[in-house]
């Protein structure tokens, strides 16, 4: 299996939260599924707990797993500050062993796109199957690939976000460009971080495996899963070609 790359992108959990804490549309979707199918719940690639903590605040038994130690440490410190009881697990989603089975295991926020090769996806799906209860649900949230986005001019920097760091009293502007490698189906993205009027930039790579709709469906089927539902957005609208998301519920 290939190593998980892009770790430098997650070296600063504070910046990660600055950029992503305003994203909340997915939380009600996952809460609805949990209330329907039950707990305990395992979140793969939980990061700093953006989704994990509001779910736990609803009294749900949830564990968060991630391979990045400093992201987990930051999540744990935030949970302790709020007196939220969550089990944080430092592990690779392709090779974990927990003495527990779960009613739901889910991959949020396009995180599965960090798994780039077939052996890795097979190893991950095998671990998921081993840790699901009988009739437990495996849920994947990933974007529906946009060919317009994949074929953008790589010489152009496109805006991503503008963040205000209140602690350091500075604004951070993030732009990006990308080159899509059709052979590996990896979209090689570079994010450029610039603080205020500084000329120097910090550059991080975000390499995301593109999973086309028929492909992810087939990968699930041939790794022992049955797709029960496939939505195109968090409102549970049916998946169609123009849907922004692929939200897959399987067992």
C-alpha positions in Angstrom: 0.0 0.0 0.0 1.1 3.5 -0.7 1.7 5.8 2.3 -0.9 8.5 3.0 0.5 11.7 1.6 -0.4 15.4 2.2 0.4 15.2 6.0 2.0 18.7 5.9 -1.4 20.1 5.0 -2.6 19.1 8.4 0.4 20.2 10.5 -1.5 23.2 11.8 -4.9 22.2 13.3 -5.7 25.8 14.3 -5.6 26.8 10.6 -7.6 23.8 9.6 -10.3 24.8 12.1 -10.2 28.4 10.9 -10.8 27.2 7.3 -13.4 24.6 8.0 -15.4 25.3 11.2 -18.0 27.3 9.3 -18.9 24.1 7.4 -21.9 22.6 9.2 -24.3 21.4 6.5 -23.1 17.8 6.9 -23.7 17.5 10.6 -27.5 17.2 10.5 -27.3 14.6 7.8 -25.0 12.4 9.9 -27.1 12.9 13.0 -30.2 11.9 11.1 -28.6 8.6 9.9 -27.3 7.9 13.5 -30.8 8.4 15.0 -32.1 6.1 12.3 -29.5 3.3 12.6 -28.2 3.7 16.1 -24.8 3.9 17.8 -22.0 3.3 18.6 -20.4 5.2 15.8 -16.9 5.4 14.3 -15.8 8.4 12.3 -12.9 7.7 10.0 -10.5 10.6 9.3 -12.1 12.7 12.1 -9.5 15.5 12.0 -10.0 18.0 14.7 -13.5 16.8 15.6 -15.6 19.3 13.6 -18.3 16.6 13.1 -17.4 14.3 16.0 -18.0 16.7 18.8 -21.5 18.0 17.9 -22.6 14.4 17.4 -21.2 13.5 20.9 -23.0 16.5 22.4 -26.3 14.8 21.4 -25.5 11.9 23.8 -24.3 9.6 21.0 -21.5 7.1 21.6 -19.0 8.1 18.9 -15.2 7.4 18.5 -13.0 9.4 16.2 -10.1 7.8 14.3 -7.3 9.7 12.5 -3.7 9.0 11.4 -2.5 12.6 12.2 -1.5 12.8 15.8 -1.5 16.6 16.2 -5.0 16.8 14.7 -6.2 14.2 17.3 -4.4 16.0 20.1 -6.1 19.2 19.2 -9.5 17.5 19.0 -9.0 15.9 22.4 -8.1 19.3 24.0 -11.2 20.9 22.5 -13.4 18.0 23.7 -11.9 18.2 27.2 -12.5 21.9 27.4 -16.2 21.2 26.7 -16.4 18.1 28.9 -17.3 16.0 26.0 -16.4 12.3 26.4 -15.1 10.9 23.1 -12.6 8.1 22.4 -9.9 9.3 20.1 -8.0 6.6 18.2 -4.7 7.3 16.4 -4.6 4.8 13.6 -4.5 4.3 9.8 -8.0 3.7 8.4 -6.5 1.0 6.2 -5.1 -1.0 9.2 -7.0 -0.5 12.5 -8.1 -3.0 15.1 -10.6 -1.9 17.8 -12.1 -4.3 20.3 -15.6 -3.0 19.4 -18.2 -3.2 16.7 -20.1 -0.3 15.4 -23.7 0.4 14.2 -22.3 3.1 11.8 -18.9 3.7 10.4 -18.6 6.8 8.2 -16.1 8.7 6.0 -17.0 12.4 6.0 -15.9 15.4 4.1 -14.2 13.8 1.0 -11.7 12.1 3.3 -11.8 8.9 1.3 -10.1 10.8 -1.5 -6.8 10.5 0.5 -6.8 6.7 -0.3 -5.2 6.6 -3.7 -4.6 2.9 -4.7 -6.7 -0.2 -5.0 -4.7 -2.2 -2.3 -5.3 0.7 0.2 -9.1 0.9 -0.5 -9.4 -2.9 -0.2 -7.5 -2.8 3.1 -9.7 0.0 4.4 -13.0 -1.6 3.3 -11.8 -4.9 5.0 -11.2 -3.1 8.3 -14.6 -1.5 8.0 -16.4 -4.8 7.4 -14.6 -6.4 10.4 -15.8 -3.6 12.7 -19.4 -3.3 11.6 -22.2 -4.9 13.6 -24.6 -7.3 11.8 -26.6 -5.0 9.5 -24.4 -2.1 10.4 -24.1 0.8 8.0 -21.1 2.2 6.2 -21.6 5.7 5.0 -19.3 7.6 2.5 -19.5 11.3 1.8 -17.5 12.3 -1.3 -17.9 14.9 -4.0 -19.3 14.1 -7.5 -16.3 14.8 -9.8 -16.5 18.0 -11.8 -14.8 17.8 -15.2 -14.7 21.6 -15.4 -12.8 21.7 -12.2 -10.4 18.9 -13.1 -9.5 20.5 -16.4 -8.9 24.1 -15.1 -5.9 26.0 -16.4 -3.0 25.0 -14.1 -1.3 28.3 -14.5 -4.1 30.2 -12.8 -4.5 30.6 -9.1 -8.1 30.2 -7.9 -9.4 31.6 -4.6 -10.1 29.1 -1.8 -10.5 31.1 1.4 -9.6 34.2 3.3 -9.1 33.6 7.0 -8.6 35.9 9.9 -6.3 34.7 12.6 -7.5 36.6 15.7 -4.7 35.3 17.9 -1.9 36.6 15.6 -4.2 39.4 14.2 -3.4 38.6 10.6 -5.3 37.6 7.5 -4.4 34.5 5.6 -5.3 34.2 1.9 -5.5 30.8 0.4 -5.4 30.2 -3.4 -5.0 27.0 -5.4 -4.2 25.4 -8.7 -4.4 21.8 -9.8 -3.2 19.3 -12.4 -5.3 16.2 -13.0 -3.4 13.0 -13.7 -5.9 10.9 -15.7 -3.7 7.8 -15.4 -3.8 7.6 -11.6 -7.1 9.5 -11.3 -5.4 11.9 -8.8 -6.1 15.6 -8.8 -2.8 17.1 -7.7 -3.8 20.4 -5.9 -1.4 22.9 -4.5 -2.6 25.4 -1.8 -0.8 28.7 -1.4 -1.0 30.4 1.9 -0.1 34.1 2.1 -0.2 36.2 5.3 -1.4 39.9 4.9 1.0 41.7 2.6 3.9 39.3 2.9 5.4 38.1 -0.4 6.5 34.7 0.8 4.0 31.9 0.5 3.6 28.5 2.2 2.7 25.8 -0.3 1.1 22.6 0.6 -0.1 19.7 -1.5 -3.6 18.2 -1.5 -3.7 15.1 -3.7 -7.2 13.8 -4.0 -8.2 10.5 -5.7 -11.1 11.0 -8.0 -13.8 8.4 -7.5 -16.4 8.4 -10.3 -19.9 7.3 -9.5 -19.9 3.9 -11.2 -16.4 3.2 -9.9 -17.1 3.8 -6.2 -20.3 1.7 -6.5 -18.3 -1.1 -8.1 -15.5 -0.9 -5.5 -18.1 -1.2 -2.7 -19.9 -4.1 -4.4 -16.7 -6.1 -5.1 -15.5 -5.6 -1.6 -18.6 -7.1 0.0 -20.9 -4.1 0.5 -24.5 -3.6 -0.7 -25.5 -0.1 -1.5 -28.9 0.7 0.1 -29.2 4.4 -0.8 -27.2 7.0 -2.8 -28.0 10.6 -2.3 -26.8 13.6 -4.2 -26.8 16.1 -1.3 -27.4 16.4 2.4 -31.1 17.0 1.8 -31.3 13.3 0.8 -32.2 14.2 -2.8 -31.6 11.3 -5.1 -28.2 11.1 -6.8 -28.2 12.4 -10.4 -25.5 13.4 -12.9 -25.6 17.1 -11.7 -25.5 16.2 -7.9 -22.6 17.9 -6.0 -22.2 15.0 -3.7 -22.1 11.2 -3.6 -23.6 10.2 -0.2 -23.6 6.4 -0.1 -25.2 4.3 2.6 -24.4 0.6 2.4 -24.1 -2.5 4.6 
